[in-house]
């Protein structure tokens, strides 16, 4: 390690501690000596100058806070001596140029994916079961038990016996050589439950309909079994309208069952098991075939961030995002509360002025709703974030935004809208990592890169989640949830560009089904819709 501290941008007036610093320790940095005032843990920030109350604190070349009193040069920044502050943005002020990265190494590369009739390509082949309303969650859970335990050849109930007979007939018909525990080798069966679909405002049901329609349209999904009660806000017609809006020419099998029209639970479940099994058999015939990297749609996520996330893992994702943009692939940057303070750069990167205005409108409306609820974006950093050096929302945001790289922003999407343009897309979601990941997959992401400095086991029912640690220690402590780590960047052993190249190669292997992510091995299938309204 060349230095004990690092300044992220030449204009910054604070630095990040790369190792634990002791009070009284003298550090040589940029031609001068700095005396450490207080014990400072690695990942935290120290002042490179004296600050008076109200002085602006700059990191990543943007305003990330202001001094809440006098701060001595060399002292650590804390929640006591720093308060959240960010620049106000009202309009686009210019256009930011972009230097396209060299993608010669990857321009002819392919991944092995599942080609859909609409031109999308999946990295997984999933048959998805989900309800339109929470009243059907129990039936979904029963079906989950039946399908998972029988397809994985475990224990028995009456509906499972029905499925077992269907499975045995299939084995006899195809003379399948089953050397694994799975009956089907080429498709996964996944299940979603949720607390929505009724009882709230109609807008929440419509929003949920768009999200679920996005999951059906996602190229990782081969088809779906949908359960409806019948009387709920999220009517079948609302769901079908959402599907048609996203893809008028959708040609996937979508089996919809309405309990209030089907008699007893037993009759309904028996029908669902039979019809779903036949559809799953057909979907299992789809095989992986080569696809260009332009068919990759990568969600960019962070959760359990630490003080290193913004200087190792997130910039690496940003470089991957730029590589994808240069290859005509797609990247999605979400978590709008964690873009607070960097709005000006993002607005100026929008290729169309109206997209920049849409971004600002969404940001302001979101922030107003938070303030109206008695809170604010400044409350976004979690206790874990703060403990590991992210003490203001603007500071956290400036590092989180690095996931989006430097490429032009091609489109801005509200929650539930589906991707239509390659390149970098902004998607309005909460900062909650599971809600955000859920939304990106609903907007078409077929793989997600998820950075973490503290560790989080998040996964998704239909898209592989590649967990990226910002430091080596986390990888060593929690190897069962981390797929790839970027600690070499902190130590100065690899550049961001070198790390990004390795990560893109890793994505290709995961997208081709050659590597299973840790989240998939743990069977981590998180799904949380964003409820913007109130319960009625």
N, C-alpha and C positions, 0 to 999 in steps of 0.2 A: 504494500500500500504506500503510495507516494506521499500522501498528506493525511493528517488527522481530521481535517475539515475540508469541505468542498463548497464552492460557490457555484450555483447552478447556472446563473447568467451573469455576464460581466457587469450588468447594471444593478445587481442585487446589493443590498446593504446588510444582509444576514448570510450566515453559512450553516451548513449541516455538519454535525459531528459524526464522523465515520466510526469512531471508537469512543469509549467512555473517557471523559476528560476530568481531571482533578483540579480543584480550586488551587490557584497559585501556579499552575503549570503554564509555561511560556511556549507559545506556538509560533513558528516562523511561517508567515503566509503572505504571498504576493509582495515580498520585499520589506515587510515590517513584522515586528514582534507583537503578539497579542497575548496578554495575560488573562487566563481563565479566571473569572470572578467567583463562580459557584460550581460545585460538582455538576457535571452535565453528562447525562446518559447518551449513548450513541443514538442517532436518528433525530435528536433534538437540535434546535437552532440556537446559535449564539450571535450576539450583536457585533457587527464589524465597525460600528461607530457609536458615539454617544447619542441617545435619543431623549429629547424632551417630551413632555406630555403633548399628545396630539400629532407628533411626527409620524410621517408615513413609513411603513415597513414594506420593503420591496423584495419579492422573491419570484423566481421564474420571469423576471422583468415586469411583473404586474403588482399592483397594490394588494397585499394580503392581510393588512391590519394596520392599526395605529397604536402608538405607545400610550399606555394607560398610566403614565407617570414617568419619572426619570429611569432610564435603563443605561447602566454603565457599559462601555465598550468591553466586550469579552464576557458579558453576563448571558445567562440562558434566558430564552424567551419562554414565558409561562402564560397560563390563562389569567393570572393575576396582573401581569405587567403589560399584556397585549389584549386588545379587543378587536373583534371582527370589523373590517371595513373593506369595501370594494368600490371600484369605479362605477359610475352611472353611465349607461349607454342608451342613446336615443335613436341613433341612425347609423347607417353605413358611412364610413369616412374615407374609404379607399379600397383598393384591391391588393391582396397579398399575392406575390408571385410564388411559384413553386418550381423547385428543381427536381425533375423526375429521376428517381433512383435507377440504377443499372439493374435490369431484370434479365439480362442475357442468360443467366444460369437457369432461369425458370420459364422462359417464354415458350418452350416446347414441352414442358413437363405436363403430366396429366395425373389425375387421381381416379381411383376406381369407385364410381358412384352409381346410384340408381336413377336411371333416366325416366322422367315422366313425360306424358304426352304434350304437356304445355311448354316443354323446353327446359324446365327446371331440373336440377340434378340433386338427389339426396345423398347424404353421407351415411344415412341409416335407412332401414326398411321396417317401418313400424305400423302395426295395426293398433289404432287408438280407440279405447272405450272412454266415454265421458258423459256426464249428465248435463241437461240444460238448466237444471234447478237442483238445489241442495236436497230436496225431498227424495231424489233418486240416488243419493250417495250410498245408502245401504245396499241397494241393488247392484250398484257398481262394485261395492266391496265384496258382495257374494260372488259376482262374476269373476272378480279378480282372484278370489280364493279358488274357484272352480278351475279357471284356465291355468293359473300359475301352478297349482298343485298337480293337476293332471298332465299338463304339457311338460312339467318337470318330474312327472311320475312319482307323486308322493301320496297323500291320503285321499279318503273317499267321502262324498255325500251323494244324494240322489242325482243332482244335476251333473256332478262329476262323473257318475257312472254313465250317464247319457253321453257325455263328451268322450269318456273312455271307449265306448262302443264305436263312436265316430272315428276316433283315432285308430282303433284296431282295424276298422274297415279300410281306412286310408293306407295303413301299413300293408295290408293284404293286397290292395289294389295296385300299389306302386312297387311292392316288393322292396321297400326302402331298407337300406343298410344303415341302421341307427347305431352308430358307434358312440354318440354323445348322449347326454341326459335330455336334450331337447328333441321333441318330436319334429319340429321344423328347424332346419338349419339356416334358413335364409330370411327369416322375419322375426321380429320381436313383437310381443303383445304387451301393451302398456295401458295403464288406467289412471284417469284423472278424477279427483273429486274437488269440490269447491263450495264456499258458503253463499253463493250468489244465485241469481236468476229470478228472485222474487223478494218482496218485503222491503226493498229499497226504492229509490226513485227510478223511473222508467229509463232514464239516461244510463244508469249503471247497468241495467239489463241489456240495453242496446250495445254498450261498450263491451260487455262480456260476450255478446254474440259475435262482435267483430274479432275479439281475441280468439274465441273457439274456432271461428271460421278460418282465421289465419293459421291455426294449428292444422286444420284439415288440409288447407292449401299448401302448407309447408312441404317441400319436396321430400323430406324425410318420412312423410306419412304416406302409406300405400292406400289406406282406406280407414273408415271409422264406423264404430257402432255408437249411436247416440240415443240416450234415454230421456224421455220427457214424461212429466206427470200428466200435464194437460191443461191445468188451470193457471199456470204461473205467468208472470210478466214476460219472461223470455219464451214467447211462443215459438213453435216450430217455424211458423211463417217468418218471424223476425230473424231466426237463425238462417233460414234459406235465403232471405233477402241479403243478409250479410255475406253469405257465400257467393251469391251472384254478383254482388258489388265488387268483391275481390277478384273473382275469376268467373266471368259469364260462361266460359266454355269448360268449366271443370268437368273432368271425365274420370273421376275416382268413385269407387263404390262407397256410398254413405248410407248406412242402414239406420233408419230412425224408428223407434218404438215408443208408443204413447200408452202409459200404464192404464189410464182411465178408459181406454178403448179396448183393452185386451183381456179383461176378466181377472182371474186370480194371479197372484204373484208366481205361482208354480207354472201356470200356462204361459205367462209372459217370458219367464226365464228360460223355459224349455225351448220356446220359439227362438229367442235370442241366441242361445247356445248353438242350435242347429244352423241357423242362417249365418251367424258370424263365423262359425267353423268352416263352412263351405267357402266363404269369401276369403278367409285367411289362407286356406289351401291354395287358392288361385294366386293370391298376392305373394305366396312363398316361391312362385315360379320366376319372379323377377330376379335377375342376377346383376351383379356389378359389371360395369363396362367403363372403359376409359372416357374421361371428360376433361376438358381444358380447365385450367385454374380460374378462368373467368367465371366459372359456375360456382365458385366458393363464395358464400355470404357469411362473413365472420362477425359475430357480435363481440363487442369490446366491453368488458365488465370488470369491476373491482369490488372487493368486499373484505372487511377486516384489514383495511389498509394501515400501513405504518409509515414512519418517517423516511424510509428508503423507497417506498412504492413509486414516488414521483421522480426518482433519479435512476432507477434500474428497470423494474418490471413494466411500468406504464410507458416510458419512452420506447422500450423494446416493442411493445404492442403498437405504438405509434409508427415505428419503422416498418412493422409488418403491414399495418394499414396502408402505408404509402406504397409498399411493394404490390399489394393487392390492387390498389387504384391504378398503378402503372400496368398491371396485367389485365385490366378491365374487369377485375373482380369487385366485390362489394364489402364494405366495412360499415358497422353501425355503432355510433357513439350515443349513449343515452344518459340517464341519471341527471336530469336538468338541475336539481339543487346543487349538484357537484360541478356545475359549469358557472357558478356564480363568481363574478370577478374577471372572467375571461371572455365575456360576451362580445367585446369589441373585436377581438381577433377572429372569433367565429363568424360574426356578422360580415366582416371584411373578407372572409374566405368563401362566402356564399357566391356561387357563380351567377346567380340571378338576384336582383335587388329584392324581388317579392319574397324570395325564400328567406333572406335576412330579416325582413319585416315580420314574416311568419314566426321565425325563431324568437324575436324580441316580444311579439305579442303573446306567445305561449309562455315564455319565461315570466313576463309581468303578471299574466293571469294566474299562473301557478303560485308565484310569490304572494300575490294579494290573497289568494285562498288560504295560504299558510298563516299570513298575518291576521286575517279575519278569524282564524281558529285560535288566535291568542299565542301564536308562536312566530317563528321566522327561520329563514335559511341558516342564520347564525347558530341555530340549535342542531344542525346536521351532524357535526363530529360526535362520534360515540365516545364513551369513556375509554374504550380500547384505543381509538384513534388518538385521543388526547394524551394518554399515557405513553404512546410511542411517537409523540412529536408533532401531531397534526392538531394545532391548538385553535385555529380559526377555520371557518367554512371556506373562506377565500383561499387560504393556504392549502387546504385539502383539495379544493376545486382546481387550483392551478396545476397541482400534480396529477389529479385524475384526468384532466383534459389532455394530458400528454398522450393518452391512449389513442387519440384521434390523429396523431401525426401532424403533417403539414400540408396535405393535399387539399385541393379545392373541395368545398362542400357542395355536392350535387343536388341534394334534396333535404327538406326538413319535413318530418312526419309527426303528426299528433298520435297519441296513444291509439293503437288499434289499426292504424293505416299500414298498408303493405308496401314493401319495397318495389319500385318500378325502375329505378335508375342505378346503374353500376357506379362505383366510386364511393366516397364517404357520404353517409347519410346521418343526420341528427334525428333522434327519436325521443319524444317527450315521455319520460317515465319518472317515477320516484327515484330517490337515491337508495332505497331499500334494495339490496342486491338480488334477492329472489324475485321481487316484483319486477325489477328491471330486466333480469334474465328471462323471466316468463314472457315479458312484452317483446323483447327482441326476437325470440323464437317465433312468437305469434306474428311478427312482421316479416318473417321469412329467413331468419338466420339458420343455416344448416350446420353450424359449428360455433362454439363460443369460447373465446379466450378470457379467462377469469384470473385477475391478479389478486394476490393477498400477501400481506406481510405478517399477519397474526395467525392465519389459518382458518379456513371455513370449508365444510364438506359439501357445499351446494352442488346439486346436479339438476338434470332436466329430464322429463319423460321421453322426449323425442330427439333431442340434439346432444351430441357429445360436448361436455364441458371440460376444457383443458385448463387445469389449475396451474397457475404460474406464481412461484414465490419470489418475493423481492430480495430475499436473503438466503444464504446457504443454511443457516442455523435452523430455519423453519423446515426446510427439506429434510434435514437430519432428524428433527424432532417429530415430524408428522409425515413420514414417507408414504403412508397409506392414502393420503389425500392430495399430495402434490405430484404433478406430472413432470414439470420442468422448472428449473430455478435459474435466477439471474444474478446470483451473488458474485459471479466473476466480474460483473460490471462494477460493483462496489469496490472490489479489490483492485481494479484496474487491469485485470488479466484479459478482458475481452471488451471490444467496443460495442456500442449499441447496435451497429450495423451487423457485426459478426453474430451477435446473439439473435438478432432478428432473422438472419438467414437460417440459423439452426432451428428457430421456432417455426418458420414456414415449412421447412422439411418435415418437422414433427407433425404439423397440421396435415400435410399431405398423407402421411402414414395413417393418422387417425381417420381422416376422411375416406381413406381406402379400406378401412376395416382391418388394417394390419396391426394396429395398436389399440387396445381398449383403455379408455381413460379410467383414472382411479374412481371417479364418481360413478361410472358405470359398473365397475367391479364391486363397489359398495351398494349397488342398486339404489342410488340416491336420486329420487325423482320428485323434485320440488316444483310446485306450481301454485303461485299466489297471484290472483288477479288484483288489479288496482281498483279500489272502490273510491270514487271521487265524491260521491254524494253522502246522504244520511239515510238511516233506516226509517221507514214509515210504518 
